[in-house]
Amino acid sequence: MTINPLSEKGRPIEQQVSAWPKVNVTPYNKREIHPYTRSRIILMNGIEVEAVIFKHQAARHTSDLDIKRVIALSRHIEQQQQKMINWLVPHDETSLEVTIGYEQVAVDLTAYLARTEPDPNVKAALDFALLEDFDHLYRYANLMEMTEGRQAEANVRELTEIMPGRPTALEHRHPMDLIRMPYDNKTANILTKLHVLTIISGEQQTMNLYMNIGNRAESPLARGLYLEIGQVEEQHVSHYESLADPTTSWFEMLLLHEYNECYMYYSCMETETDPRFKDMWRRHLEDEITHLHIAAELMKKHEKRDPADILPSQFPELTVFQSNRDYVRQILGTQIDLTSHKTDFMPVQELPEDALYPSFQKTVNREGAFSQQVIEEHIGRFGADYRHEIEGPHPDRRLRTREKVAMPV
């Protein structure tokens, strides 16, 4: 059994503002933290950043000063929560280590959402981008061994494999081919709505990270890899945000954001193994339950709608971090060749003559791709690429070679 946050009592919002020392938390020990505790921290940081950005946008779209004030109060707490979560990252965790963590989140979160997603269209979108984030992990892991002399398996452990996905160089598509058909807000399963909002938050946070730390890398090759993959993260945000029904009202979007925060904090609390972080997730859940009640009252007042008619009587299946090696291998073995044409996914070999993909590829890759150069340089230095293959050889025979850059076409 789970809970219904609409029926729970949260912490009064006037008690949620904290003094600075409480917000300035003690960072985790990067050598001791479990990879999935790190994953929860990364994801919930992204969830809170999305909450803040959304509430700023909502405030800019109303002239009602009372609504602005209510949103500003809960937004302050979202910012406070975001600081407490993000400040857990220690100073000695390098940008590449943080990046490896982000890509492990992208792989295992996306895979789990796809496995549990009831909407075939949304599942297809998740599967499609999964192979791209999986490849990003491989490229950054090779860069880490070259520049820091460390292997990424120490960060991801036995939970996530590292090997080529859909090669990053082949992921670049015309922006007009990134838009998907949205779900129908009136008929969509609540799990679909939560999944879409969660994956938007995660991918948006990864996009933001690379926008801000990519230029901190020392070598031109590393800077180039961050900018190339950063552009793909922009594609992923466009890809995922287009799945959400754009006709949803502002008050319902606010309600859904607060509900998703409750749902995700509850998911984290239920699956966390470290007592310190479990307690943080619990306290933030209590805060978010109050925020949900505030959003519910705004909907009742301004739209005359009952949130209980929109939200389920208890949380749906929880979103958890767990190893997805078998599922990732299944998708690797069947979808490497896919690209997108308008709203459809199809093998590159079946693209129509008017497809935008080939000319866009020629434009961006005409002088080579940094994502390919990283592997070439690693092979030149070590004799083979870096991989962390736990379950055996790559499921796609074309990508099994390690002594040269593997490409499926």
C-alpha positions, 0 to 999 in steps of 0.5 A: 500500500502507498499513500494519498498525499491529498489525505496526509497532513504536511508540515505547515509552510510557515515552519518550512523556512530554515536558517542557513546552517541547516541548508548548508548540509554536509556533503556525502563521501564520494568513495562510500556513497551508493551509486543509486543514492547518488542517482536519487540526489541527482534526480531530485535536484533536477525535480526541484530545479524544474519546480522552480523554473515552472513556478517562475513561468506560472508567475509570469503568466498571471496578473493576480498578485495573490497567486504570485505571492502564494507561488513565491512562498512555495518557490522559496521552499523549492529553492531551499530544498534544491540547495540542500540536495545539490549541496550534498555533492562534495568539492572533490567530486570532479566534473567528469565524476558528476557527469558519469553520475548524471548519465547513470541516472539517465540510463537507469531512470529511462530504462525503468520508466520505459519498462513500466510505462503504459502508453506505447507512444511514450514508451517508444520515446523513452526506448529511443532516447535510452540508447543515446544516453547509454552511448553518452555514458560510454563516451564520457567513461573513455574520456575519464580514463584518458584524462583522470586515469580512472575507470568509470566502473568504480562509479557505476559498480556492477549496476550499469554496463558501459559500452556503445549505444546508438553512436552520438555522432548519429544522434544529431537530427534536424530540430523539426524531427524532434517533436512527438505526439502528445498524450491526451490529458483527459485520458492519459494514465497518471503514471504516464503524466508522472513519467513524462514530467520526471524525465523532462526534469531529469533531461533538462537538468542534464542539459543545464549541467552541460551548458554550465560545466562544459566550458570548464573542461581543460582540453579542446577535445573534452570541451568538444565532447561536452558541447556535442552531447549538450546539443543532444540533451537539448534534443532530448528535452524537446523530444520529451516535453512535446509528449505532454498535453499542451492544453493542460491548464496552469493550475492543473500543471501546478497540481501535477508538479506538486503531486510528482514531487510528493510521488518522487520523494515518497519513491526515494524514501521507500527505497533509500538504504542510507538513514541520513538521506531517507530522513531528508526525503521524508522531511521534503515529502512532508513539505511537498504535501503542504505544497500540494494542498496549496495547489489543490486550493488554488485549483478549487478556487480559480477553476472550480475543480476538485483535485480528487477527480484528477489524482488517484486515491493512492500513488501508482507504482513507484519509480525506483532505481535498480539495475536494468542491464537485461532491458538495456541489452534488449533495446540495444539489440533491436533499436540501434538503427532507429532515427526519427522522421517528423513524429515517427521512429524508423530505421535510417535505411527506410527514411523517405527521400525528403527526410531532413536527417541526411543533410543535417548529419552532413552539416554538423559532422562535416569536419568530424565529431568529437564523440568519435575522436574521443574513442579514436584517441583512447584506442590510440593510447590504450590499444582498445576502447574502455568498456564495462561489459558484465553480461558478455559481448555487445548484443549488436555484432557490429559494435563488438570491435574494440580496436577501432571506432565501432559504427553500425553503418 
